[in-house]
């Protein structure tokens, strides 16, 4: 019987290392996607603001309306520590082929969950409708951008191994 000490650490931990790698890569992809959305939010604030963006809604949810940086910190924390790792775990199990599409499906799903659970509990209405239609449309748009960027960055980080698995799977199915 082989003990854990005698095994190569990658073999001993098996899927745990792969999972940790996906979680870590998801965190990085979530952070980069949060940066992309922050750029959109900043441009919208500079040019408008036309709508209440996600960081503003976070301050309303937390009751810290007078402290705008709390919303920005919340925006990056959610993107980096919650959505990114969850995407890293769920990405291989998602039904679509393209990583960007996987990211968009995931992010819109996250918007739906937030809109049905967290938003009503914090007083901004279902999907944040009390903030107005254009705010909801903006939130959907920024979630789509978040998902597309996260999917793209994640796929680039997973890179060669993911492409090799896809090729192997397609060759296997072709025979």
CORRA-V484491 format. One record per residue. RES is the residue in three letters. BURIAL is b if it has 24 or more other ideal C-beta (glycine too) atoms within 12 Angstrom, else e. D_CENTER is the distance of its C-alpha to the mean C-alpha in whole Angstrom. Layout:
res & burial & d_center
RES & BURIAL & D_CENTER
RES & BURIAL & D_CENTER
//
This chain:
res & burial & d_center
UNK & e & 42
UNK & e & 40
UNK & e & 38
UNK & e & 35
UNK & e & 37
UNK & e & 38
UNK & e & 35
UNK & e & 33
UNK & e & 30
UNK & e & 27
UNK & e & 29
UNK & e & 30
UNK & e & 26
UNK & e & 25
UNK & e & 22
UNK & e & 21
UNK & e & 21
UNK & e & 19
UNK & e & 16
UNK & e & 16
UNK & b & 16
UNK & b & 13
UNK & b & 11
UNK & e & 12
UNK & b & 11
UNK & b & 8
UNK & b & 8
UNK & b & 10
UNK & b & 8
UNK & b & 5
UNK & b & 8
UNK & b & 10
UNK & b & 7
UNK & b & 8
UNK & b & 12
UNK & b & 12
UNK & b & 11
UNK & b & 13
UNK & e & 16
UNK & b & 16
UNK & b & 16
UNK & e & 19
UNK & e & 21
UNK & b & 21
UNK & e & 22
UNK & e & 25
UNK & e & 26
UNK & e & 26
UNK & e & 24
UNK & e & 24
UNK & b & 22
UNK & b & 20
UNK & b & 17
UNK & b & 14
UNK & b & 15
UNK & b & 19
UNK & b & 18
UNK & b & 16
UNK & b & 20
UNK & b & 22
UNK & b & 20
UNK & b & 21
UNK & e & 24
UNK & e & 24
UNK & e & 25
UNK & e & 27
UNK & e & 25
UNK & b & 22
UNK & e & 20
UNK & e & 19
UNK & b & 17
UNK & b & 16
UNK & e & 15
UNK & b & 14
UNK & b & 11
UNK & b & 10
UNK & e & 11
UNK & b & 8
UNK & b & 5
UNK & b & 7
UNK & e & 9
UNK & b & 7
UNK & b & 4
UNK & b & 4
UNK & b & 8
UNK & b & 7
UNK & b & 6
UNK & b & 9
UNK & b & 11
UNK & b & 11
UNK & b & 10
UNK & b & 14
UNK & e & 15
UNK & b & 14
UNK & e & 17
UNK & e & 16
UNK & e & 17
UNK & e & 15
UNK & b & 12
UNK & b & 11
UNK & e & 12
UNK & b & 10
UNK & b & 7
UNK & b & 9
UNK & b & 10
UNK & b & 7
UNK & b & 6
UNK & b & 10
UNK & b & 10
UNK & b & 8
UNK & b & 10
UNK & e & 13
UNK & e & 13
UNK & b & 13
UNK & b & 16
UNK & e & 18
UNK & e & 18
UNK & b & 17
UNK & b & 18
UNK & e & 21
UNK & e & 22
UNK & b & 22
UNK & e & 24
UNK & b & 22
UNK & e & 23
UNK & e & 21
UNK & b & 18
UNK & b & 19
UNK & e & 22
UNK & e & 25
UNK & b & 23
UNK & e & 24
UNK & e & 23
UNK & e & 22
UNK & b & 20
UNK & b & 18
UNK & e & 18
UNK & b & 17
UNK & b & 14
UNK & b & 13
UNK & b & 14
UNK & b & 11
UNK & b & 8
UNK & b & 10
UNK & b & 10
UNK & b & 7
UNK & b & 6
UNK & b & 9
UNK & b & 9
UNK & b & 6
UNK & b & 8
UNK & b & 11
UNK & b & 11
UNK & b & 10
UNK & b & 13
UNK & e & 15
UNK & b & 15
UNK & b & 16
UNK & e & 18
UNK & e & 22
UNK & e & 21
UNK & b & 19
UNK & e & 21
UNK & e & 24
UNK & e & 23
UNK & e & 23
UNK & e & 26
UNK & e & 28
UNK & e & 26
UNK & e & 28
UNK & e & 31
UNK & e & 31
UNK & e & 31
UNK & e & 33
UNK & e & 36
//
